Amino acid sequence: MVRVVDKLFLFLYSIIIGCLSVLLLVLGFGGISSELMNEFVGDLYRLDSLQITVAVLGVVLFVLSLRFFVVSLSRGSASAPSIDQRTDFGDIRISIETIENLALKAASRQRGVKDLRARIRATDAGLDIVIRAVVDGESSIPALTEEIQRTVKEHVEDIAGIPVTNVSVYVANIIQTSTFKSRVE
């Protein structure tokens, strides 16, 4: 939720700064006469509503600038998502990317599988792994996916020592082989 709010703030901030930069460009190239600018500044001090609007806009820009400054400092210290385990000898941290690579390595050992992608979600019970694959269509898809599930589960549990609760395999497509025989006349 915080990321969505930050994106919304960044969008608004970008629009406001873009408008201000266009205004400054027009001012810099003499697009607005000095009489019009003097009239605007005079109105700014005469009309309370315009003065309040400019003050509120200034406060909003300042708050947004502070927020982006804080976000830029705090995001740099964030570490990559990982799975933490405690052993008798100390703590172990395994990155989610490592688990993805283990799952992909195990799935790629199966014949007839191409273009693999993996997604890992850590839960309290263990890991949920989703494998997306393109298969060759030469062998039984249910048998192939069941073998992928078993292989990935065993490999990740053996290597990482983390229980795997679920391995889902999504077959996205089959490999299209275009072997056309040319006819000679």
C-alpha positions as CSV (number, residue, x, y, z in Angstrom):
1,M,0.0,0.0,0.0
2,V,2.9,2.4,0.8
3,R,4.4,1.8,-2.6
4,V,1.1,2.7,-4.3
5,V,0.9,5.9,-2.3
6,D,4.5,6.8,-3.1
7,K,3.8,6.2,-6.8
8,L,0.8,8.5,-6.6
9,F,2.8,11.2,-4.9
10,L,5.6,10.8,-7.5
11,F,3.0,11.2,-10.3
12,L,1.6,14.4,-8.7
13,Y,5.0,15.7,-8.0
14,S,6.1,15.1,-11.6
15,I,3.1,16.9,-13.0
16,I,3.6,19.9,-10.7
17,I,7.3,20.2,-11.4
18,G,6.6,19.7,-15.1
19,C,4.1,22.6,-15.1
20,L,6.5,24.8,-13.1
21,S,9.4,24.0,-15.6
22,V,7.2,25.0,-18.5
23,L,6.3,28.3,-16.7
24,L,10.0,29.0,-16.1
25,L,10.8,28.2,-19.7
26,V,8.1,30.6,-20.9
27,L,9.4,33.3,-18.5
28,G,13.0,32.7,-19.5
29,F,12.3,33.2,-23.2
30,G,10.2,36.3,-22.6
31,G,6.8,34.6,-23.4
32,I,5.1,36.5,-20.6
33,S,5.3,40.3,-20.5
34,S,6.7,42.1,-17.4
35,E,3.4,44.0,-17.0
36,L,1.5,40.7,-16.8
37,M,4.0,39.4,-14.2
38,N,3.7,42.6,-12.2
39,E,0.0,42.3,-12.3
40,F,0.1,38.7,-11.1
41,V,2.5,39.6,-8.2
42,G,0.2,42.5,-7.3
43,D,-2.8,40.2,-7.3
44,L,-0.9,37.7,-5.2
45,Y,-0.5,40.3,-2.4
46,R,-4.0,41.8,-2.9
47,L,-6.1,38.6,-3.1
48,D,-6.1,36.4,-0.1
49,S,-7.5,33.4,-2.1
50,L,-4.5,33.5,-4.5
51,Q,-2.1,34.0,-1.7
52,I,-3.5,30.9,0.2
53,T,-3.4,28.8,-3.0
54,V,0.3,29.6,-3.7
55,A,1.1,29.0,0.0
56,V,-0.7,25.6,0.0
57,L,1.1,24.6,-3.3
58,G,4.4,25.5,-1.7
59,V,3.7,23.4,1.4
60,V,2.6,20.4,-0.7
61,L,5.7,20.6,-2.9
62,F,7.9,20.9,0.2
63,V,6.2,17.9,1.9
64,L,6.5,15.8,-1.3
65,S,10.1,16.7,-1.6
66,L,10.8,15.7,2.0
67,R,8.9,12.4,1.5
68,F,11.0,11.6,-1.6
69,F,14.2,12.5,0.2
70,V,13.3,10.1,3.1
71,V,12.3,7.3,0.6
72,S,15.5,7.7,-1.3
73,L,17.6,7.3,1.8
74,S,15.6,4.4,3.3
75,R,15.3,2.3,0.1
76,G,19.1,2.0,-0.3
77,S,19.5,0.2,3.0
78,A,16.8,-2.4,2.2
79,S,18.2,-5.9,1.5
80,A,17.0,-8.3,-1.0
81,P,14.1,-10.6,0.1
82,S,15.4,-13.7,1.7
83,I,14.4,-16.7,3.8
84,D,15.9,-16.7,7.3
85,Q,16.7,-19.8,9.2
86,R,18.2,-20.3,12.6
87,T,20.5,-23.2,13.3
88,D,22.6,-24.3,16.3
89,F,25.6,-22.6,14.7
90,G,24.0,-19.3,13.7
91,D,21.6,-17.7,11.2
92,I,21.3,-18.6,7.6
93,R,19.8,-16.3,5.0
94,I,19.0,-17.6,1.5
95,S,17.8,-15.1,-1.1
96,I,14.6,-15.7,-3.0
97,E,16.6,-15.5,-6.2
98,T,18.7,-18.4,-5.0
99,I,15.6,-20.5,-4.5
100,E,14.3,-19.5,-7.9
101,N,17.6,-20.6,-9.5
102,L,17.5,-23.9,-7.6
103,A,13.9,-24.6,-8.9
104,L,14.8,-23.6,-12.4
105,K,17.9,-25.9,-12.3
106,A,15.8,-28.8,-11.2
107,A,13.1,-28.2,-13.7
108,S,15.5,-27.8,-16.6
109,R,16.8,-31.3,-16.1
110,Q,13.5,-32.6,-17.5
111,R,13.6,-33.5,-21.2
112,G,11.1,-31.6,-23.4
113,V,11.0,-28.4,-21.2
114,K,12.1,-25.0,-22.5
115,D,11.7,-21.4,-21.5
116,L,11.4,-21.8,-17.7
117,R,10.5,-19.2,-15.2
118,A,10.0,-19.5,-11.5
119,R,8.2,-17.5,-8.8
120,I,8.8,-18.2,-5.1
121,R,6.5,-17.2,-2.2
122,A,7.6,-17.9,1.3
123,T,4.8,-18.8,3.8
124,D,4.9,-19.9,7.4
125,A,4.4,-23.5,6.3
126,G,7.2,-23.4,3.7
127,L,7.7,-22.4,0.1
128,D,5.1,-22.1,-2.7
129,I,6.8,-22.4,-6.0
130,V,5.2,-21.6,-9.3
131,I,7.0,-22.8,-12.5
132,R,6.1,-21.5,-15.9
133,A,7.2,-23.7,-18.8
134,V,7.0,-24.2,-22.5
135,V,7.1,-27.9,-23.4
136,D,7.9,-29.7,-26.6
137,G,4.5,-31.5,-26.8
138,E,6.2,-34.9,-27.5
139,S,5.5,-36.4,-24.1
140,S,2.5,-36.6,-21.8
141,I,2.0,-33.2,-20.2
142,P,0.5,-34.5,-16.9
143,A,3.4,-37.0,-16.5
144,L,6.0,-34.3,-17.4
145,T,4.5,-31.7,-15.0
146,E,4.2,-34.3,-12.2
147,E,7.9,-35.1,-12.7
148,I,8.8,-31.4,-12.6
149,Q,6.9,-31.0,-9.4
150,R,8.6,-33.9,-7.7
151,T,12.1,-33.0,-8.9
152,V,11.8,-29.3,-7.9
153,K,10.4,-30.2,-4.5
154,E,13.1,-32.7,-3.7
155,H,15.9,-30.6,-5.1
156,V,15.0,-27.4,-3.2
157,E,14.4,-29.3,0.0
158,D,17.7,-31.2,-0.3
159,I,19.8,-28.2,-1.2
160,A,18.2,-25.4,0.7
161,G,16.8,-27.4,3.6
162,I,13.5,-25.5,3.4
163,P,10.2,-27.3,3.3
164,V,8.3,-26.9,0.0
165,T,4.5,-27.0,0.5
166,N,3.4,-26.6,-3.1
167,V,4.9,-26.7,-6.6
168,S,2.6,-25.5,-9.3
169,V,3.4,-26.0,-12.9
170,Y,1.9,-23.8,-15.5
171,V,2.4,-25.0,-19.1
172,A,2.2,-21.8,-21.1
173,N,2.6,-23.3,-24.6
174,I,4.2,-26.0,-26.7
175,I,7.3,-25.4,-28.8
176,Q,6.3,-24.6,-32.4
177,T,8.7,-26.4,-34.8
178,S,8.4,-25.1,-38.3
179,T,9.9,-27.8,-40.5
180,F,8.7,-27.3,-44.0
181,K,9.9,-29.5,-46.7
182,S,10.7,-27.6,-49.8
183,R,9.4,-29.0,-53.0
184,V,11.6,-29.0,-56.0
185,E,10.0,-29.1,-59.4
